[in-house]
Amino acid sequence: MGIKTFTNNTGSALQVYLFVRAGSNPGCIRRRIGFTLIANESKTIAYGSDTDPFLDGILAYQNSNGQYICTKMCVTARGSAADNLLNTNNTILFSLTNSSIVITAQNI
């Protein structure tokens, strides 16, 4: 089952959408899961099943002080940097650098 913790270190509320992969091959999305993270919030989200435990992409955006900021990451190949970041770590972190949302990950 796909379960991860998501942490918002951007300083503003963040809307996040997870794209859950159908099976193990990238490019076929089974479902989309959306949630909101307020500033400095961490939230654990169950998004997959035993047959669909992988993320195929992520989209995050915020509207802070009238400035709309968006970032996305899509998996195009198994074992790619995006695939490894999204599917080999249990914690996804969002930060803000030079008015861009940056997605990093780690195992805690």
C-alpha positions in Angstrom: 0.0 0.0 0.0 1.2 3.5 -0.8 1.6 5.7 2.3 3.8 8.8 2.6 4.2 11.8 4.8 4.1 15.2 3.1 5.6 18.3 4.7 5.0 21.9 3.7 8.0 24.1 4.4 7.0 26.9 1.9 5.5 29.3 4.5 2.1 29.3 2.8 -0.8 26.9 2.2 -0.1 24.4 -0.6 -2.6 22.4 -2.7 -1.1 19.0 -3.7 -2.3 16.4 -6.2 -0.8 12.9 -6.3 -1.1 10.8 -9.5 -1.2 7.1 -8.6 0.2 4.7 -11.1 -1.8 1.7 -12.3 0.6 -1.2 -11.7 4.3 -0.8 -11.9 4.9 0.7 -15.4 4.8 4.5 -15.7 2.4 6.4 -17.9 -0.9 4.9 -16.8 -2.7 6.8 -14.0 -5.2 4.9 -11.9 -6.4 7.8 -9.7 -5.7 11.3 -8.5 -5.7 12.2 -4.8 -5.8 15.9 -3.7 -5.2 17.5 -0.3 -4.2 20.8 1.3 -1.2 21.4 3.5 -1.2 24.6 5.6 2.1 26.3 6.3 4.5 24.1 8.3 2.1 21.2 8.3 3.0 17.5 7.9 0.3 15.1 6.9 0.4 11.3 6.3 -1.6 10.3 3.2 -2.6 6.8 2.1 -2.9 7.0 -1.7 -2.4 3.5 -3.2 -3.3 -0.2 -2.8 -1.3 -3.4 -2.8 -1.6 -3.6 -6.6 -1.1 0.2 -7.2 1.5 1.4 -4.6 3.5 3.8 -6.8 3.2 7.5 -7.6 3.4 8.5 -11.3 3.5 12.2 -10.6 2.9 15.1 -8.2 1.5 18.6 -8.7 1.8 21.3 -6.1 0.7 24.9 -6.2 0.0 27.9 -4.0 -1.4 31.4 -4.4 0.6 33.5 -1.9 0.1 37.3 -1.8 -1.3 37.3 -5.3 1.6 35.3 -6.7 0.6 31.9 -8.2 3.4 29.3 -8.0 3.2 25.8 -9.4 5.5 22.8 -9.8 5.0 19.3 -11.1 7.0 16.2 -11.4 6.2 13.3 -13.7 7.7 9.8 -13.9 8.5 8.9 -17.4 10.7 5.8 -16.8 11.1 3.2 -14.0 14.3 4.0 -12.1 14.4 7.6 -13.3 15.3 10.4 -10.8 11.6 11.3 -10.5 10.6 7.7 -9.9 13.3 7.2 -7.3 12.4 10.4 -5.5 8.7 9.7 -5.4 8.8 5.9 -4.8 11.8 5.1 -2.7 11.3 7.6 0.1 8.7 7.8 2.8 8.6 11.6 3.2 8.1 14.2 0.6 9.1 17.8 1.4 8.1 21.0 -0.2 10.2 24.2 0.2 10.3 27.6 -1.5 13.5 28.7 -3.3 13.6 31.9 -5.4 9.8 31.9 -5.8 9.8 28.2 -7.0 8.4 25.2 -5.1 11.1 22.6 -4.7 10.2 19.0 -4.1 12.7 16.8 -2.2 12.4 13.5 -0.3 14.0 11.5 2.4 13.4 8.4 4.5 12.7 9.1 8.2 
